Amino acid sequence: MKKILFAFVGLLFSINALAQKDSLALDENNKYIYYKTADQPGAVADTLYDRALSFLTKAYTKKELRLVKADKGGNALNGAGVFVINKKNFFGGNSEGGELAYSIKIEVRDNKYRYWLTDFVYQPYQRNRYGNSEIVHGKDVALEKASEKLSKADFNACLNQVLASSKQVGDKLKTYMLKASTVEHHDVKKVKRVSTKEW
């Protein structure tokens, strides 16, 4: 019986350790952040930069994720995007509760890159007279202060959805960083040289 109990406790600790690998944290400014680093052996910084640029320009629609700033010299890219946050309704189904705007930064070096999602801002939805969901303007709230505005259950559900959506963005970025860049490079045509000294 003791062996079964110890095995069960060990299983609980291992599940808890796996669950903590991916989580939101607080950065030095007390903002929620989803931060990851990844090794990419054999890849130079220019290649990783082109792949990250391809991710920010082609992986999602402009509303979902867009390029904000590209700094080739600093090997850094900034983007901005939104997640749709669902909430449970009275009948047990899910409905769109709002959008969560975020910013993403990607930095590359030879053989590795890092990225983080932060500056999460919740924008609640309301139903308009046609029954469609639309953003309630002026009711934006930073995720760090959302616990004051949302119920505890809605706030915890929101955090879980932010984590899951951030992980999806990270997984998609990883696939872009592994494949060849789809950024178009224009080849410079070789110009035929003509000597005016000989004719």
Secondary structure, 3 states (H helix, E strand, C coil): CHHHHHHHHHHHHHHHHHHHHCCCEECCCCCEEEEEEEECCCCCHHHHHHHHHHHHHHCCCCCCEEEEEEECCCCEEEEEEEEEEEEECCCCCEEEEEEEEEEEEEEEECCEEEEEEEEEEEEEEEECCCCCEEECCCCCEEHHHHHHHCCHHHHHHHHHHHHHHHHHHHHHHHHHHHCCCCCCCCCCCCCCCCCCCCC
